[in-house]
Amino acid sequence: MSTETDARPGSPIVPTQLGLDDKFRFRCHKGIACFNKCCENIDILLTPYDIVRLKNRFGLTSREFIDRYTVDCQMDGQGMPGLKLRTGEGSTACVNLTPEGCSVYADRPAACRYYALGLVSMRKKDSPADEDSYFVVKEDHCLGHLEPQVQTIREYRREQGVDEYDEVNREWRQIVLKKRSGGPTIGRPSERSFELFFLASYDVDGFREFVASPAFGEVFDLDPALKQELMRDELKLLQFGFRLLKQVLFGEITIPLKPDAAQKRFAHYQERRAQSQAGVAAQLADAQDKIYESLGD
């Protein structure tokens, strides 16, 4: 059964929550007069799987794709880093939009696949799982809502290939949702935690190098066979990254630590601190030398 929700005046969101077996009327196709209008004014938040699909399509590393095709954003008031799809130069249109249509249609982001639906995930207090609901978006330019085709949300998701994207991104969405819903009770992550979140979420090639590094091996006790699998399989590497984020951000320990990990981390901290203090002392000495030199002018 659908339930009514509030929507802001003038919002294109139809204020009705829908479940997977609820029906809605919509069809988009090349013959429709508004075809590609929704791509001319975009605001698309990218998910980890979006980036993997698109960077592989272009034959780029994740870092190259991020630099060329995305812009930075913040996903909450505490600065959790996100990435949005870049628009064309001096335009609000998607950078992948051509006169013939979407140039990356087979690998288009999840947000594009959902249109003209929206997804809302909520977690009730003390509930271990989030609950999904859906709503219809009716923008003025869109004529797809006048088409006679009617389908369930479940059927539309399957037709658009959303299920695969949601399955890969599920744990990542849970991390983002838990961070948002937890608010001050969880606290603001450190800058290093934000850096790890960005690396594990978006820069899968950089994250692979991180997991392969000697420093990572000093802390985490990974089975060699699992480590080799992570080096080969990007999707399993993403899922491992989400496990690591849950461990770092929320203390959900699923990746074993080596017995001497804490001592080694403290030793590295002491070494970095000594190097930092030495650098500050050198800067102060250099500044003093310049002051004395200026007195002789």
C-alpha angles and dihedrals in degrees: 000000000000121000127206120244134182122264128187116257110268093017116140089221114109103224097231124106113221134199128214094270096045116107132230136178118243144119132173121195140154094260095059116106094232095050111152094003089119088058093057096073111032139171103175122172109207125224126211093258091049089059095046092051095046099042090051091048090055093041091238134135114251090252092052091049092049092051095047105034110027143061126209122251139164120245097200143012092270094060104257101176122244138170129226128197111262121244126221121279108289090352142101091218122109113269088231095055116113132175087262093051136258110001093201099040096139090053099033117146124269092252090059091049092052096053124146087026130070128208125219121190119192133176120206118223112281091005116133094208136052123234123224127214132169138219136190121247114210111187119185094244095051116100094174091095089065093058115106096235115116124185141157122260088247092055093047093049090051092048092050095046093240095136093071093049093048092048093054093042097042098102091042091053089050090054092051092045094048091049091050096044094043094055115162092357089071095034134215112308118236121257089254089055090052089050090052091047090054093045096048094040103044114006101061093164091052090046090053090055089048093053090046093051123108090236091060090048091054091060108032125055101218123176107246092231091053091048092053090049091052090052090056105036118060095191093052088046089054091050090049089051091055090052089052092050092052088051095049099039102036106017094246097153112207100133112072120235125218114252094246095041095109093052093048092048090051091049091051089049092052091048093050090047092052091049091049093049091048090051092051091048091051091050091050092049091050091049091050091050090054091050091052091046091053091053090062094055 
